[in-house]
Amino acid sequence: MSPKNLNVPKKTHKPLLNKLKDKDTFKIYQKFEKKINLNQDFIVAVSGGPDSLALCFLAKIYSINKNLKVKYFHVDHKLRKDSTKEARFVKVLLQKLSVNLGILTWIGKKPKSNIQSIARDKRYELLINKAKKLKIKNILLGHHQDDLIENFFIRILRGSGLNGLVSFDQKTNQQNINLIRPLLKFSKKDLEYIAKKVFKNYIQDPSNKNDIFKRVKIRNFIKNLELEGLDKDKFELTIKNLKFANESIKYYIKKNIKNNSTIFTKNKFIILNKDFFNQPEEVVFRSLTQVIQSVGKKYYPVRGKKIDSLIYQIKSDNYLKTTLGNCIIRKVNNTIIVSKEQ
């Protein structure tokens, strides 16, 4: 495909498509088009940083080329004094793409600890709810290659197992909404190039330089590893190989849930029989985690230590009633009933 082959009926798109005359911009777009492979309408999550702005441009060109409808939304977390001002700034920036940016506001009490993690969960919640209202099944996120590597090291520090280490997938599903990360094979350098070329400016989140946050410490650690010769492509190959092993385990998890559980009333409660827990340790651990996540309708699974403790209680106690992950877990004879908290 060449820029000349992009058939656009509206003259308003021509200045935008002219950006593809730049050889490097066009090369990055070609790579994006091959990676995304999407033929349905979608939403783009916009933070205002260079990664998400690059995604906005690439997604806009893609939507024109494929004749798809696309909506853009920014989440104003109200965590910083200037957050609303920044949201308006991003709205103005996107006017360069003839985009009317929607702003979703987090209303309510703000956390004093674990701020980034809670804000991330709230961001997904707001985006997913908006997608449901618009009856759009796909949300594009701006995570890139550097985020993939950062996530790997963060999970190591948390003591994650194999599934946690490789769980940053290009496509995941939450509440029947596809969360798509089409930039995982793109370097931050390429995305910054696009953002500067198209928008000339972007938001620089001060928290990205504040080393009180674990992610910032990890980011600085990775920079030092790069100076020592870290090869990102080889690192990705390692993750890919780990994913192959993880898929084998997933097969047995799926089999365990299918054979040893009974689902009632659209996942409102699930009964687990005795054989559910007579499987290899990792299969039991992940199967139970998945059941609780499904019933509790949480985006992120319950932390591993809590699942380990619950499994110990289930195997040790004759009677059990506890709550975890927005679920009530009860032991009745040799079965476990997992139901959603009201």
C-alpha positions as CSV (number, residue, x, y, z in Angstrom):
1,M,0.0,0.0,0.0
2,S,1.2,3.5,-0.7
3,P,-0.2,6.9,0.3
4,K,-1.7,7.3,-3.2
5,N,-3.8,4.2,-2.6
6,L,-5.7,5.7,0.3
7,N,-9.0,6.6,-1.2
8,V,-10.5,9.3,0.8
9,P,-13.8,11.0,-0.3
10,K,-13.6,14.0,2.0
11,K,-11.2,16.8,1.3
12,T,-10.9,17.5,5.0
13,H,-8.8,14.3,5.3
14,K,-6.2,15.3,2.8
15,P,-4.0,17.5,5.1
16,L,-4.0,14.6,7.5
17,L,-3.1,12.0,4.9
18,N,-0.3,14.3,3.6
19,K,1.5,13.4,6.9
20,L,2.2,10.0,5.3
21,K,4.4,11.6,2.7
22,D,7.1,11.5,5.4
23,K,8.9,8.3,4.8
24,D,9.4,7.4,8.5
25,T,5.8,8.2,9.4
26,F,4.5,6.1,6.5
27,K,6.7,3.2,7.5
28,I,5.4,3.3,11.1
29,Y,1.8,3.5,9.8
30,Q,2.3,0.4,7.5
31,K,3.5,-1.6,10.5
32,F,0.5,-0.4,12.6
33,E,-2.0,-1.4,9.9
34,K,-0.6,-4.9,9.8
35,K,-0.6,-5.3,13.5
36,I,-4.1,-4.0,14.3
37,N,-6.2,-6.1,11.8
38,L,-9.5,-4.7,13.0
39,N,-12.7,-4.4,11.0
40,Q,-15.1,-3.1,13.6
41,D,-15.7,0.4,15.1
42,F,-13.5,1.2,18.1
43,I,-12.7,3.6,20.9
44,V,-9.2,5.1,21.5
45,A,-8.1,5.8,25.0
46,V,-6.2,9.1,25.1
47,S,-3.9,10.1,27.9
48,G,-2.3,13.0,26.1
49,G,1.2,11.6,26.3
50,P,3.2,10.9,23.1
51,D,2.3,7.2,23.0
52,S,-1.5,7.8,23.0
53,L,-1.3,10.8,20.7
54,A,0.7,8.6,18.2
55,L,-2.0,6.0,18.6
56,C,-4.7,8.7,17.9
57,F,-3.0,9.6,14.6
58,L,-2.4,6.0,13.5
59,A,-5.9,5.0,14.4
60,K,-7.4,8.0,12.6
61,I,-5.6,7.1,9.4
62,Y,-6.7,3.5,9.8
63,S,-10.3,4.4,10.4
64,I,-10.3,6.5,7.2
65,N,-8.7,3.7,5.2
66,K,-11.1,1.1,6.5
67,N,-14.2,3.3,6.7
68,L,-14.7,2.6,10.4
69,K,-16.2,4.8,13.1
70,V,-13.9,5.8,16.0
71,K,-14.5,7.6,19.2
72,Y,-11.7,9.2,21.4
73,F,-11.9,9.6,25.2
74,H,-9.6,11.0,27.8
75,V,-10.1,10.2,31.5
76,D,-9.7,13.2,33.9
77,H,-8.8,11.5,37.2
78,K,-8.8,14.8,39.1
79,L,-5.7,13.6,41.0
80,R,-3.6,16.7,40.1
81,K,-4.5,20.3,40.3
82,D,-4.0,20.9,36.6
83,S,-5.7,17.7,35.3
84,T,-8.8,19.4,33.9
85,K,-6.7,22.1,32.2
86,E,-4.6,19.2,30.7
87,A,-7.7,17.5,29.5
88,R,-8.8,20.6,27.7
89,F,-5.3,20.9,26.2
90,V,-5.6,17.4,24.8
91,K,-9.0,18.2,23.4
92,V,-7.5,21.1,21.5
93,L,-4.6,19.0,20.2
94,L,-6.9,16.4,18.8
95,Q,-8.7,19.1,16.7
96,K,-5.7,18.7,14.4
97,L,-7.2,15.3,13.5
98,S,-10.7,16.7,13.2
99,V,-11.5,14.8,16.4
100,N,-14.0,15.9,19.0
101,L,-12.4,14.4,22.2
102,G,-14.8,13.2,24.9
103,I,-13.7,13.7,28.5
104,L,-14.7,11.1,31.2
105,T,-14.3,12.4,34.8
106,W,-13.6,10.4,37.8
107,I,-16.0,11.7,40.4
108,G,-15.6,10.5,44.0
109,K,-13.1,10.1,46.8
110,K,-9.5,9.8,45.7
111,P,-7.0,7.3,47.2
112,K,-4.0,8.3,49.3
113,S,-2.0,5.1,48.6
114,N,-1.6,2.7,45.7
115,I,-2.7,5.7,43.6
116,Q,-1.5,4.6,40.1
117,S,-3.0,1.2,40.4
118,I,-6.4,2.4,41.6
119,A,-6.4,5.2,39.0
120,R,-5.7,2.6,36.3
121,D,-8.6,0.4,37.4
122,K,-10.9,3.4,37.4
123,R,-9.8,4.5,34.0
124,Y,-10.7,1.0,32.6
125,E,-14.0,1.1,34.4
126,L,-15.0,4.4,32.9
127,L,-13.8,3.5,29.4
128,I,-15.6,0.1,29.4
129,N,-18.8,1.6,30.7
130,K,-18.7,4.2,27.9
131,A,-18.0,1.4,25.3
132,K,-21.1,-0.5,26.5
133,K,-23.3,2.6,26.3
134,L,-22.1,3.2,22.7
135,K,-22.4,-0.5,21.9
136,I,-18.7,-0.5,20.7
137,K,-16.8,-3.7,21.4
138,N,-13.2,-2.5,21.0
139,I,-11.0,-0.1,23.0
140,L,-7.5,0.7,21.8
141,L,-4.8,1.4,24.4
142,G,-1.5,3.0,23.9
143,H,0.8,0.5,25.7
144,H,4.0,-0.1,23.8
145,Q,7.2,-2.2,23.8
146,D,8.7,-0.4,26.8
147,D,5.5,-0.9,28.8
148,L,5.7,-4.6,28.1
149,I,9.2,-4.9,29.6
150,E,8.3,-2.6,32.6
151,N,5.3,-4.8,33.3
152,F,7.5,-7.9,33.4
153,F,9.8,-6.5,36.0
154,I,7.0,-5.0,38.1
155,R,5.4,-8.5,38.2
156,I,8.7,-10.0,39.3
157,L,8.9,-7.6,42.2
158,R,5.3,-8.6,43.2
159,G,6.2,-12.3,43.2
160,S,4.0,-13.1,40.2
161,G,3.9,-16.6,38.7
162,L,4.3,-17.4,35.0
163,N,0.8,-16.2,34.1
164,G,1.4,-12.8,35.7
165,L,4.8,-12.4,34.0
166,V,3.3,-12.8,30.5
167,S,-0.2,-11.5,31.0
168,F,0.3,-8.2,29.1
169,D,-1.3,-9.4,25.9
170,Q,-2.1,-7.6,22.7
171,K,-5.8,-8.4,23.1
172,T,-7.7,-9.2,26.3
173,N,-11.4,-9.3,27.0
174,Q,-13.1,-7.6,30.0
175,Q,-16.9,-7.6,30.4
176,N,-17.3,-8.6,26.7
177,I,-15.2,-5.5,25.6
178,N,-11.9,-6.1,23.8
179,L,-9.0,-4.2,25.1
180,I,-6.5,-4.0,22.3
181,R,-2.9,-2.9,22.5
182,P,-1.7,-2.5,18.9
183,L,1.6,-0.8,19.8
184,L,3.3,-3.6,21.8
185,K,5.8,-4.0,19.0
186,F,6.5,-0.3,18.7
187,S,9.3,1.5,20.5
188,K,8.7,4.6,22.5
189,K,11.2,6.4,20.2
190,D,9.0,5.8,17.1
191,L,5.8,6.9,18.9
192,E,7.5,10.1,20.1
193,Y,8.5,10.8,16.5
194,I,4.9,10.5,15.3
195,A,3.6,12.7,18.2
196,K,6.1,15.5,17.5
197,K,5.6,15.2,13.7
198,V,1.8,15.5,13.9
199,F,1.0,17.4,17.0
200,K,4.3,19.3,17.8
201,N,3.4,19.1,21.5
202,Y,2.1,16.7,24.1
203,I,1.4,16.3,27.9
204,Q,4.4,15.3,30.1
205,D,3.0,13.7,33.2
206,P,5.1,14.8,36.2
207,S,4.4,11.5,37.9
208,N,6.5,9.8,35.1
209,K,9.6,11.3,36.7
210,N,8.6,10.9,40.4
211,D,10.6,7.9,41.7
212,I,8.3,7.4,44.6
213,F,6.3,5.3,42.1
214,K,7.5,1.8,41.5
215,R,7.0,2.0,37.8
216,V,9.3,5.0,37.6
217,K,12.0,3.1,39.5
218,I,11.6,0.2,37.2
219,R,11.9,2.5,34.2
220,N,15.2,3.9,35.4
221,F,16.4,0.4,36.2
222,I,15.7,-0.7,32.6
223,K,17.6,2.3,31.2
224,N,20.6,1.1,33.2
225,L,20.2,-2.4,31.8
226,E,20.1,-0.9,28.3
227,L,23.5,0.7,29.0
228,E,24.7,-2.8,29.9
229,G,23.5,-4.2,26.6
230,L,19.8,-5.2,27.1
231,D,18.4,-6.3,23.8
232,K,14.7,-5.6,23.7
233,D,14.0,-7.9,20.8
234,K,15.7,-10.8,22.6
235,F,13.7,-9.9,25.7
236,E,10.5,-10.1,23.7
237,L,11.6,-13.5,22.4
238,T,12.0,-14.7,26.0
239,I,8.5,-13.5,26.9
240,K,7.2,-15.2,23.7
241,N,8.7,-18.6,24.8
242,L,7.3,-18.2,28.3
243,K,3.9,-17.6,26.7
244,F,4.1,-21.0,24.9
245,A,4.5,-22.7,28.3
246,N,1.7,-20.6,29.8
247,E,-0.7,-21.7,27.0
248,S,-0.1,-25.3,27.9
249,I,-1.1,-24.6,31.5
250,K,-4.2,-22.7,30.4
251,Y,-5.4,-25.8,28.5
252,Y,-5.6,-27.7,31.8
253,I,-7.2,-24.8,33.6
254,K,-9.9,-24.6,31.0
255,K,-10.4,-28.4,31.3
256,N,-10.6,-28.2,35.1
257,I,-13.2,-25.5,35.1
258,K,-15.3,-27.2,32.4
259,N,-15.2,-30.7,34.1
260,N,-15.4,-29.7,37.8
261,S,-17.6,-26.7,38.1
262,T,-21.2,-25.8,37.4
263,I,-22.2,-22.3,36.4
264,F,-25.6,-20.9,37.3
265,T,-27.5,-17.8,36.1
266,K,-24.9,-16.1,33.9
267,N,-21.9,-16.4,36.3
268,K,-23.9,-15.1,39.3
269,F,-22.6,-18.1,41.2
270,I,-20.5,-21.2,40.5
271,I,-20.3,-24.5,42.4
272,L,-16.9,-26.3,42.5
273,N,-16.8,-30.0,43.2
274,K,-14.1,-31.9,45.1
275,D,-12.1,-32.8,42.0
276,F,-11.7,-29.2,41.2
277,F,-9.0,-29.1,43.9
278,N,-7.4,-32.5,43.1
279,Q,-5.3,-31.0,40.3
280,P,-1.7,-29.8,40.1
281,E,-1.1,-26.9,42.4
282,E,-0.7,-24.3,39.6
283,V,-3.9,-25.5,37.9
284,V,-5.9,-25.2,41.1
285,F,-4.5,-21.8,41.9
286,R,-5.3,-20.3,38.5
287,S,-8.6,-22.0,38.1
288,L,-9.9,-20.6,41.4
289,T,-8.4,-17.2,40.6
290,Q,-10.3,-17.2,37.3
291,V,-13.6,-18.3,38.9
292,I,-13.4,-15.5,41.5
293,Q,-12.5,-12.9,38.9
294,S,-15.4,-14.0,36.7
295,V,-18.0,-14.0,39.4
296,G,-16.7,-10.9,41.1
297,K,-16.5,-9.1,37.7
298,K,-13.1,-7.5,38.6
299,Y,-10.7,-6.3,35.9
300,Y,-7.6,-7.5,37.8
301,P,-7.4,-10.9,39.6
302,V,-7.1,-11.2,43.4
303,R,-3.5,-11.2,44.6
304,G,-1.8,-14.5,44.8
305,K,-1.2,-14.6,48.6
306,K,-4.9,-14.3,49.2
307,I,-5.7,-17.1,46.8
308,D,-3.1,-19.3,48.4
309,S,-4.6,-18.6,51.8
310,L,-8.1,-19.4,50.6
311,I,-7.0,-22.7,49.0
312,Y,-5.4,-23.7,52.4
313,Q,-8.6,-22.9,54.2
314,I,-10.7,-24.8,51.7
315,K,-8.6,-27.9,52.1
316,S,-8.2,-27.6,55.9
317,D,-11.6,-26.4,57.2
318,N,-14.8,-28.4,57.3
319,Y,-16.9,-25.2,57.3
320,L,-15.9,-22.0,55.6
321,K,-17.6,-18.7,54.8
322,T,-15.5,-15.8,53.7
323,T,-15.3,-12.9,51.1
324,L,-12.7,-12.2,48.5
325,G,-12.6,-10.4,45.2
326,N,-16.2,-9.1,45.5
327,C,-17.3,-12.7,46.0
328,I,-18.7,-14.8,48.9
329,I,-17.0,-18.2,49.2
330,R,-18.8,-20.9,51.2
331,K,-17.9,-24.5,51.8
332,V,-20.8,-26.9,52.0
333,N,-19.8,-30.6,52.5
334,N,-17.3,-31.2,49.8
335,T,-18.3,-28.5,47.4
336,I,-17.4,-24.8,47.2
337,I,-20.0,-22.2,46.3
338,V,-18.7,-18.9,44.8
339,S,-21.3,-16.1,44.5
340,K,-21.2,-12.4,43.9
341,E,-21.4,-10.0,46.9
342,Q,-24.6,-8.0,46.7
